[in-house]
Amino acid sequence: MRNDNSEHKALFTIPEPKYGTALATTKPLPPQRVITGHKQTDAYLWVLEVIQLNEPSHLQAAEDALKKLKITPKQAQERYSAYLMKSGAQPFQIAFGTISLDNPQGYIDGAKRNIDKASKVRAMFGTYDAALDNTPPENLMLSGELNDVYGAYWGWTEKEIAEQCVWGERCNEINEQQKAISQGFVKQLPEPSTLSDVVREFQYWDWLYSMRNSAEKELGYEYAGGERSHITDREDYLETLLPKIKPVTRPEALEVCKWILEEDRFMDRGDFTNSILLNLVGECG
């Protein structure tokens, strides 16, 4: 019976937290601004802004402040919509700018989730900046030539560098060149031996994405996402293994099947997803 690749398993097992979670500094309150000119509406908007700081020391005070306001969330939403309309905003801008504005509990719940996620980042990495550093698997992936290939401005023309932007098909062209050179990082990383290895690595990258997404938001990155192109290229390679590696046992086939059916990445993938499921079902035939 095939076993998991122990080297791969050690590299892609999510580590245990090892740091404290205390915040080093408290985020300052945003300035109170005149937006609509209606004091209660502007106060409501300010409280929502405070909630969205995801700052534990401010959250309870913001919840208490909501209860003291004389305006209802629905009224505040309507007044703000009217303000945007009067200011010349387009209908889609108004809809986007006021969505869920009448549901302050949604903002509170979201803040609590983000606070919890940020706490987990600090527990795991110590600081938000540390979460953005390369992990051990990435150090292997981005060694030698590949460090340059996945570096900033690789493949860019002088004009693109001067304009600080790559447009349209050029993005895809550069991405395909990087992918062709890295070839799934098969030479840099231990190869998965089982489907369990493949799933474990996917879960590692999902975990790292979530950690970095939270860290980037806490650091104030305008386009916080947590994505890395080298990880995407590795995941593309891992996908090719799912229809190929045969499950070792029926319990493994069942667990992998459950994972596949819960993963958004395999939704609406047609024949590809079917090929994975047929590989899993074949073990039970």
N, C-alpha and C positions, 0 to 999 in steps of 0.2 A: 504494500500500500504506500502510495506517495505521501510524503509529509510536507508541511509548510516549509518554505525556505527560511531557516532560522536567522540567517543574516538579513534577509529582507524583513522579516518580522521584527527584529530588533531595531531596524532603521525606521520602520513606519508604525511602530506602536506609539500612540499618543502618550507623552510623558505625564507624570504626576505633577501637580502644582507644588512649588517649593518656596514661594515668596509670600510675604504678607500682602494684605489688600488695602492697607490704610492709604488714603489719598495724601499726596504731598502738599497740595495747595487746594484752596477752595476757589471755584470759578466765580469771578465777580458778577454781580447782578447787571443786566443790561440797562442802559439808560432809559428812563421813561420818556416817551416821545408823543408829540401831538401828531396823530395820523388822520383820523376822521374829523377831529374837532369836537367829537362827542365824548365827554370825559369817561362815562361808564364803558363805552365801547372800546376806547383806547386803553382803559385799565384792564379790560378783559383780554385784549390782544397782548398786553404786556405780561399778564400772568401766564398766558399760554407760552410766551417766549421764555419766561423763567422756567417753566416745566420742561421745555425742550432743551434746556441746558444739560439735563441729565445729571444734575448736581444733588447728591443726597441731602446736603445740609439746607438746601432751598426748597425741596419738594414738599415737605409737610406745610411749610409756611405758605407756599403757593396754593395748596389744597384748601387751607384755611381762608386765604384771601378770596378764593372763588365763592365761598359760602357767604361772604360779606357783601359781595357785589349786588346791586339792586337790579341789574339787567340780567335777563335770562340768556343762556347760550344761543337760543334760537333768535332772539331779538338782536343780539350782537352780530350773529351771522348775517341777518337781513340788513342791518345798518352798514356793515362792512361791504356787502354786495352792492348796496346802493351807492356807497362812496366810490367803489371801483368803477361802477357804471358811469357815474358822473365825471370821473377822471378820464374817461375815454377808453377804458380797458375793453378788449374784445370778449365776447361771450365765453370762449374757451378759457381765457385768462381768469375770468370771474369764477367760472366753475372750478378750475384748478386751485385758485387762490382761496376759495372758501370751503373746499371739500372737508367734511368732518369738523368744521369749525364749531358746530353746535353739539359736539360730543367731547367735552373736556375730559371725561373719564378715559376715553381712548388715548388722549395725550398722556394722561397720568400712567395708564397701564404701559404705554410704550416707553415712557421714561424709566419706569421700574425695570422693564426688560433690558433696556440699554445700560442702566446702572449695574444690573447683575452681570451682563456681558463684559462690561468694562472691569468689574471686579475680578472676573475670571482671567482676563488678560493680565492684570497686575499679579495675580496669584501664580500665573504660569511663567511670565517673562520678567516680572519685576517692574518694568516700565513700558510705556506704550512704544517708545522708540525701539526698544529691544525686540518687540514683536515684528518689526519690519526688517530685522537683520536676517540673513540667510540661515536656514536651519541646516542640520547635518546632511540630509538628503540633497538640499540645494547646493551645498558646498561641493558635493561630488558631481552634481549635474553641471555646474558652472565653472568647472576647472579648465585650465588651459585655454584653448581656442574658443570654447563655448562661452567663456566669460565675456569675450569681446563680441561674439555673435549676438548675444542677448543683452549687450550693453546699449546705452543711450546712443542714438544716431547711427547705429550700424545699418549700412545699406542706403542711407540717405544721400541724396545729391547735395552739392554745395548750395544750390538754390533752396532746397527743402530745409537745410540747416539754418540758412539765413532767415527763412520765413518761419522757422520753428514749427513746421507743420508738414504732415504727409497727407495727401488727399486721395480719396476714392480707391481705385484699383491698386494704387501703389502700396497701400496698407496691406492688402491681400498678397501682393507680390513679395513684399519683404517677409511677411509671416510665412509664406510657403518656402522661401529660401532658408529661413531659420529652421523650419521643421525638417527640411531635406538634409540639412547639415547635422542636426542633432539626432535624427533617426530614432526618436523616442527615448534617447538617453540609455539605450540598451548596453552600451559599452561602459557607461559610468555607474550604473546602478545594478544591484543584484536582481536577477530575474525572478518574477513570481513563479512558484512551482504549482500552486493550486489556485482555484477560484477564490478561496478564502484569503489568499495573499493579495489577489487583485482587489477584492472588496476592501480589505484593510487599508490598502494604499489610497484608494478613492476616499475613504473615510478620513484618513490623515490629511489629505489635501483639502477636503471640505472643512475640517476643523481649523486648519491654518488660515483658510480664506475667511472664516468667521472671526477668528482672532484678529486678523489684520484689518478687516472691515471695521471692527469696533475700535481698534487702536487708531486708525486713520481718522475716524469721526471725532474721537476724543482729542486728537492733535489738531483738529480744525481743517483737515484737508477738504478742499472744495469739491473734489471728485472722488471721495472715499469709495473704494470698491473692494480692495483686497486682492484684485486679480494680478496674476503674473503670467506673461506669455509662455515662459518655459514650462510652467505647471500645466497650462492648457495643452501644450504640445505633448507633454507626458501623458496626460489623461486621454488624449486622442489615441495614443499607442495602447494604453491599457484597455480601451474599448475593444480593440481588435483581438484581444486575448479572450474576451468573454464567450464568443461563440466557438473558440478553439480548444481551450483547456477543459478536459472532461472532469466532471465532479467526481470526487473520491468516494463519497458515501451519499446515501439518500438524505440524511439530515443536512449535509452540506448543500446539496442541491436545493432542498427546501428553503434553507436560510438565504441562499443567494437569490432564489426566486422571489422571496418576500422583499428583499432589498431592491431588486430590479423594479418590482411593481410599485415601490414607494418613491423611486427616484425620478424627479422631473426630467432629467437629462434623457431618459429613455421613452418619454411620452411622445406619441405621434412620430415615431421613428420607423414605423411600418415594418418592412422586411428585415431590417437590422435587428430590432427588438425581437421579432419572431425567431430569428436565427439563434439568439441567446436562449430564449425559452425552449426551443426545440433541443438545443444542446443539453439543457437541464433535464428536460423530460426524457430524453434518450437514455439517461442513466437509470430511469425507473422502468424502462420497457423490458 
